[in-house]
Amino acid sequence: MDKQTVISNFDFNGTLVDVKPYGSGHINDTFLMICEADGSECHYILQKMNTDIFRNPDELMENIMNVTSFLRKKIIENGGDPQRETLNVIPTKSGQSYYRDDQDGCWRMYTFIEDATSYDQVKKPDDFYQTAVAFGNFQYLLSEFSAEVLHETIPNFHNTIDRFAKFKQAVKEDVCKRAKDVQKEIQFVLDREDLAYAMCTMLKNNELPLRVTHNDTKLNNIMIDNKTGKGVCVIDLDTVMPGLAGNDFGDSIRFGANTAAEDEVDLSKVSCDLNLFELYTKGFTEGCRGSLTKKEIETLPLGAKTMTFECGMRFLTDYLQGDTYFKVHREGHNLDRCRTQFALVADMEKKWDQMMEIVKKYE
């Protein structure tokens, strides 16, 4: 559908001047709207939601509206700026949180956060620290929000017990006859069945509390203030769901403290940078401002190892099933990715005592 028609259904301020593709996201189609209002330029973000991945836009947007309205109140209470420190949804002219076009496309609009940038790669250690503070602060601000009211936008997303069961099923079915060539990788997963169960079991036994978690804690999901260099806003709330704080922490470590690319073929380059691990631990616990339990802090290294293991297991499962989920750019791409994750897990196992000692400093 014509974007101009879509835009005309939203209750935004100003006159549209231009609309163009924006950002580097791979899931939703994102556009920057340039508008004019009262003689000055203003901007909005227009997104077409990927309903192949997020199949229930009503529940997705209900999550986002509930979380952002709660955040707005907390930010105001803390003397912050709710226009910059959380996403602000622009309603449709009929008062809805999103617009469904006549081809069943689902669109939403946000106020653009001015004078801030999201980065795809860590340029300097302080960037990593600032994202840690921002994601920790996200935990803190939502620590009194009841996670149970949120919908699971992707069911069983970080349910490692379920992921392990699906992996074993993929090995058993072996639809592409690839299992015989990856026995070492398969055994790596099977040898760590306890790891697949560890955090889920702690949640089930009420040793760890259910939290509101972001579930995609990459650097580029933080807006960094152009002037101060500090994280100002957590964005991309599509995967905000009930979960474990350690999972959000762990996913950041998995990509941010790895000394190699996610698909590095030279595994000798793969390791967990303990300086970056400590920097992130410091920033995350500072941002959480005492809202985490002692057990949650103690199990942060476990979160890092679990998320890395889970990701590797998912890459291997996809490889066994014929590369149907993750986009691949070369032969054996998912296998390379899985080997990188497993090398990082193995390195964490070697450095386990040091990781535990680092986290003790911040309990």
Helices and strands as residue ranges (DSSP letters): H 3-7, E 15-21, E 29-37, E 40-48, H 57-77, H 82-85, E 89-90, E 99-100, E 106-111, E 116-117, H 125-141, G 147-149, H 160-173, G 179-181, H 183-190, H 193-204, E 211-213, G 219-221, E 222-225, E 231-234, E 241-243, H 245-256, G 267-269, H 274-288, H 294-298, H 300-320, H 333-350, H 352-360
